[in-house]
Amino acid sequence: MALACTGFGQAQEVAVLKYRGGGDWYANPTALPNLIRFCNAEIGTHLETAAGTVAADSPDIFRFPFLHMTGHGNVLFSEQEAANIRTYLLGGGFLHIDDNYGMAEYLLEELPKIFPDKQLQEIGADHPIFKEPYDFPEGLPKIHEHDGKRPQAFGYFHQGRLVLLFTVEADLGDGWEEPEVHNDPEEVRQKALQMGANIVNYAFKN
């Protein structure tokens, strides 16, 4: 099954991806709803205000042109789940995975199940996802400091299109949450939301 995700012309649903393995896929519960509101208000999207939840092996995955995945712990994809995600991405879907610190080591073991014939590539600051509608000349912004490592963005491409974005050492989702959750300065939250808007913009227009 293929899906179309070009432009902002009609209301679209986005969802959190539920995965197995014991990791907290439900982390940052206010993050995606806040990003949806920001995108609708600031960049002209028409996203349904209530974010959905969809399991990795569900056929309902194809209802959502944009999926968000996060957590702190273990991730496990069965071959069926990996194949479902692969079909979704090759058919026009987009998956953003935001490591909320602690997920990356497990995820790097599982991602090759989705694309065994592709290599995960680091995405440079010159990629369009960092350019519009908001310009991030240094690439992925750092939202929360944990261990002093630089933020990095990785991805899988299909026919020149970025279909899976994996953000590490940035903690974008924490920056999308309600202000009182992490007590981030407003300029930090805005930076996180703007980068999130760039991701949504790219997903729907490419």
N, C-alpha and C positions, 0 to 999 in steps of 0.2 A: 504494500500500500504506500502511495506517495502522498505528500501533502505540499501545499503551496504556502510559502511564507514570504511574500513580497509585498512591501508597502504597508501602510497603516490604514487602508481604506475601510475595513470592517472590524467589528469587535473580535478580538482573539483571546483565547485562554492561554495562560501559562501555568506551569505546575512545578512542584517540588518532586524530584525523583526519589522514590522509596527503594532502598536497597537492603540486601541481607548481609550478614556477617557480624552483627552486633554493634556496629557504629551508630551514632545518634544522627540519623538522616533528618530528624525533626528539629535539629538545632536552629537557633535564630528564627523563631516563629514569626516575628514582626518584620523580618528583613524583606522578603519578597513582596508582601503587601505594600510596604513603604516605597519600594522601588517602583512598583506598578503605579502608585499615585504620583510619584515624581515624574515618571515618563509621560503619563497622560497629561499632566499639567504643563510640563516644560518642553517636550519634544513632539507633541502632537500624536502620540499613540492612542489607540482605542482598545486598551486591554481591559478585560473583565477584572473588576476590582478584587474579587475573591480568587486567590490562587488555588489551584487544584493540587491534588496529590495523586501520583500514579506509580504503580509498581513497575520495576524494570522489565518484567516479562508480560505485562498486560497489553492487549491489543489497543487499549484506550490511549496508549502513548501517542498514537497518531492524531489525536485530537488537539495536541498542544505543539504549536510551532516552536516554542521555546521551553526548555526544561532547565531547572536549576538544581544543583546537587551540592550538599555540604555535609560537614560533620567533623568529628575529632578522632574517630577510631577506625575499626576494621571495616573493610568493604569486601564483599564476595559476589562475583557474578557467575552464575551457571552458564553453560554453553548456550542454553536456550535464551537466557537473559541477554547475554552478549550479542547473540544473533539478532534479537529483537531491537536492541539499541542500534546495532549496525544498520539494519534495514531502515530504521527511522532516520538516521543521519544521512544515509545515502539517498533517501527519498525527499530530502529538503528540510529536515528538522535540525535543531541546534541544541547542543548541550553545553551549559556552563557549569564547571565544577570548581567550587571555591573551597580550597583546603582551609579549614578553620583551626589549623594546627593539630597535627597528629594523624591525619588521614593519608598524607602523601605516600608514605612508605608502603601502605597496603594497596593504595590505588595504582601505583606504578607496577605492581604485580598483576593487576586485573585488567588494565587498559589494553594490553596486547591481545586479550581474548576478543575484544571488540574489533580491532584492526590488526590481525596478525601479519598482514602484508604491508603495513605502513609503519613509519617511524614517527615518534613524537618529536615535534620540532619546537625549539624555542622561538618565540615571536618577538621580533625586533620592534623598537620604538617607532619605526617608519611605517608599520602596518596601519591600514586605514582604521582599524578598531580603536586606535589611540588618537585619531585625528578629528573625528566628527561624531556628533555635533560639538563636542568639547575637545580641546587640544591638550594632549598630555605629551609634551615634547620629550620627556624622559621615559615614556612608556608607562607600565603599570605602577600606580602609586602605592606607597606604603601607608596603610591605615593604622595598624597596631604593631608596636614593637614587642617582639618576644625574645628573639635571640640575636638580633642585629644583622641577620642575613638580608640580602637584597631581595626585593620582590621580583618574581619571574612569572612570565606567561608562556605556556606551552600549548601546542595544539596539533590536531590532525586536520589535514586538508583533503578535499575530494574535488577533483577537476578545478583546482585553483581557489576553491571556496573553503574557508575555515568552517568546519562543522562541529568541532569539539574544542572548547577553550578550557584550559586547566590553569587556574591562578593559584600561586603558591607564595607564602611569606608576605601576603598583602592583607588578608582578613577583610575583604570588601564587605562581606555579609554583616560583620559586626558593625561596620559603619552605616549600613542601611537600617539597622534596628532603631527602636525608639530611643530618643536622646538619653533618657534616664537609665537605660540598660547598661551603658558603658561610660556615660558622662563624657563623651567626646566633645571637643569644641565644635561649634557649628561649621567652621571652615573645613574641619576634617570630615564631618558627615557629608557636606556638600561635595567634597572631592570624591568620596566613595560613591555617592549617588550619581554624580556626573559620569564616573567611569562605568557604573552599571548601566546608565542610559546609553553610553556608547556601545556597550555589548548588545543591548536590546536593539538599538538602531541597526547595527551590523547584521544581526540575526534576521531581522525582518526585511531588510533591503538588499540582501545578497543571496 
